[in-house]
């Protein structure tokens, strides 16, 4: 069972779980289904997503033992460089080999408001080699916020990109949180799809997607049980 911590008196005074960072009454740590993934995963979460009840990045982090999660919009370059290149404890890649960091992000259409440097091509031998050498970098945020994170951090712009493979299954996440387009996936779904692609093993991530289904069931149940807001008075105040 995860340890509970108490918020300061100035906050809501509700105990929070140190694992999923949710109020104890909404803890979802028990839903996590750890996967034996090969590639490492660095999750960079926008601050506005950190407290979102329907966000999937924290559940993803709990399901991926070889993952790291950091929150911010503009990161200190030295810290970000270390997250991208330093060897993590328990690494299975050959000793002395730097991680092959690749950004999970689609090609950027031209945008005069946010000029981005063209990313380098993804070396073909990275995908042909051992997936344990890869470090998949995932931006957790809305499309607008993730694009701002990319613009604000030149080190991310300098990474080769891995777009999602075509012909993916329909997104499941839309039943609890509206997306801008029907094909857009949650952070958890997109990361599982990318890992399945680079590792060639989709079945490995079926339990993680089942954990997402259980998470969404719980969110839908909580929405049903939430009391309806009081009716407005005739005066509209």
N, C-alpha and C positions, 0 to 999 in steps of 0.2 A: 504494500500500500504506500502511496506517495505521501511524503511528509506535508503537513499543512502549515502555512505561515499566516500570520495575522497582519492585516493592513493597518496603517497608522490610523489614529483616532479621527484624523481629518478626512479619511476616505469613507467607504461605505461600510466598514467594520465587518466585512464578510471574509471568512477564512478562504484562502486561495491555495490551490494545489501547486506545488513547485514543479510538477512534471508538465502539465498542459497549461498552466498559468490561468486556469479558469476558476471561478468560484467553486468551492467544494461541492455544492449541490449540482453543479454542471460538469464535474470532472469526467473526462472521456479517456483517461489513461488505460482503463481496462479494455477499450476497444482496439488498442494498438496491436498490430500483427507483424512482428519483426520479420524482415525479409533478409535472406542471405545474398545481398547484392554484391556485385564485384566493383563497379565504378563508385568512386566517392562522390558525394553530393554536397555542394555548398549552397545553402538557401539564404538569399539576401532578401529580407522582408521590409517592405515599406512601412514606416511607423503607423500609417492609417490602417494597415491590415492587422497590426499586432493585437488590437483589442476587438477585432471583428468576430462576433460569436459564430459566424458561418464560415470563417476561414479554414482552409484545409492544410496550411503549411505546417502548423504545429503537430497535427496528427501524422503528416508525412515524416516529419523529423523523428517522431517517436517510433515509426515503423522502419526507419533506416538507420541501423546502428553505426554505419560509416558515413554519417552526415554531420554537418555543422550548420548552425543557424545564427545569423546576425541580423540586427534590426537597424535600419537607418536609410537615409536618402542619399546624402553625400558622405562617403566614407573617407577617413584619413588614409592617404595613399600608402603609407608604410604598412598600416594594419591590413589594408585590402591586399597589398602585394603578398604579405605573409599568408593570408587565407588562401590565396590563389596558388602559391608555389611551395610553401613549407610542408614538410612531411608530417603527417598526422600520426598520433599514437595508433598502433595496430595496423599500420599500412601493410598491404600485401604486395605492393609493387616492388620491383628489385631495388635493393638498397642503393642509394646514391642517384637514383633516377628521379628527375623532377616530375611532378604531376603534369599531365597533359590537360590543361584547363580549357574547357570548351563551353561556350555560352548557349544555353537553350533559348533560342530567340529566332524569330523569322527574319527574312530580309527586310530591311527598313525602306519603305517608300520615301522618296524625296520629300523633305519638309523644310522650307526656308526658315520656319520659326525655330526648329531644333536641328541645326546642321550637325550631322554625325560623321565621324571618320569612317571610311569604308573598312570593314573588317577584313583580316587576312583570310585566304581560303583555308578550309579545313583539310589538313593533310590526310590523304587517303589511307596511309598506313596506320593512322591512329585508330580508325574503325576496324581495320583488318587485324590489329594486334590484340593483346590481352586487355580486356576492359578494365582490369584492376589498375592500369596505368592512367585511366581517365579520371578527371575531376569535373563533374558536370555542375555548372553554375546556373542556378535557377533564380529568377527575379519574381518575387511574390508581391503582386499589386495589380491594380487595374491596368489596362493597356496604357492609359495616359500616364499613370504614376510610374510604371515600369520603364516607359520611354524616357521619362524625366530622370530616373535613376541612371539609365544608360548614358544620357547626355551629361549628367553631373559627374560621371566617373570615367575619365579617359582610359583607365586600365581595363574597364569592361569593354569599351569600344575596340580595344586592341586584341580581344580574344576572337579566335575563329568561332563561327556559329554552327549550331546544329539545329536545323528546323525540324519540326515534328514530321514523322513519316506520313505519306498520304494514306487515304482510305482507312482512317481511324474509326472505331465505333463511335456512335453518337454519344455526346456528353451526357453524363448522368446528373451532373451537379445542378442543372437548370431547374430542378424541381424544388430547390430551396433558395436559390439565389439567381436572379436574372442576369444573363450575359448579353453582351452587345450583339452577338450573332449566335445562331444555334450550334455552330460547330466549335465554339470556343470551350475549352476544357478548364477545369479547376487546376490549381497548381499541383495537387496530388495526382490527378489523372494525367496531366501532361508529363510530369516527371516519370511516372510509371511507364508511360508509352515510350519515352525516350530511353529509359533504362532497358526495357524489353527489346528495343531496336538494337542498341549497341551491344547488348549481351546475348541476343538471340534466344531469349527465354521468357516468353510472355507469361507462362504458367507460374513463374516464380512470384509474380506480382498480383496474382488473383486474390490471395488473402488480404493484401493491402487494399485492393478495390472493394473487397467485401467489408473491410473495416470502414471504408468511406460510406458504403450503403448503410451500415449500422449507425454511423454518425449522422447521416441525413435523416434516417428514421427518427432518431432521438430529437433532432432539431425540429422536424415536422410535428412531432408529438408535443414538444414544448410550445410551439406556435399555437396549436389547437387548445392547449390548456391555459394559455395566457388570457387573462380577463380582457374583455372588450373595453375600449375607452368609453367614458360616459357620454351620453348623447348631449349635443350642444343645446343650449337654451334657446328659446324663440328669438332672443335678441342677438344670438350669435356670439355670446361672450362667455 
